């Protein structure tokens, strides 16, 4: 995952946590819920980016294995 995406996801989580705490401190249930939503949204995006990166890495590794086996003339 790009560093920029990771920073955005973390920032969204921190923003959500801050809203949740502010909502709790001011007895504003709506703001508290909005903060929870933002935090979960940031976590979900982070997980999605991590999974996508893992998938891209596995695909890259598989392509390299196929390419390497073709160079040896040992295709099966």
N, C-alpha and C positions, 0 to 999 in steps of 0.2 A: 504494500500500500504506500502511496506517496506520503511524504512527510506532511504535505499540506492537508491532505484528507484526514490524516490521523490527528493533526492539530485542530481541525474544524470539529471533528467528532468529540474530542476531549473538551473543547471549548463549549460545545452544546451541552455536554454532561455537567460541566461546572456551572454554566448559566442556569440549568435546571435545578441543580442542588441549591444554588443561591436563592432562586425564586421560592423553592420549597421551604427553606429556612425562614425567609422573609414572611411568607404566608403563614407559617406556623407562629412566628413571633407576633404577628399582627392579627391573629385569628381570622385570616382571610383564606378560607377553605378553597376558594376558586383559584387563587394564586398558588397555593400549596399544590393543588392537583395539576395545575399547568406546569409547575416545576417538575413534578414527578414525570409527567408526560415528556417534557423536553429531555430529561435525563435518560429515560428509557429509549427515546428516539435516538439519542446520541449513541447509546450502547448498541442498539440494533444496527445502526449504520456502521459502527466500528466492527461488529461481528461480520456483517456482510462484506466489508472490505477485506477483512482477514481471510474469510472463506474464498473469496474471489482470488486473492493473491495466492493462496495455497493451491487452488485449482490451476492457475496459470503456471505455477512452479512445477506441478506434476505433469502438465501437458508439455512444458519445455523439456523436462527430464525424459519423458517418453519419446519425444521427437529426437533428442540427442542419442538415445539408445538405438532407435531405428536407424539413424544416420550412421552411427558408429558400426553397427553390425553390417551395414551395406558396404562399408569401406573395406572390410576384411574379406568380402566375398563369401561370407558365412551366413547368408540369409536362410531362414527356415520358416 
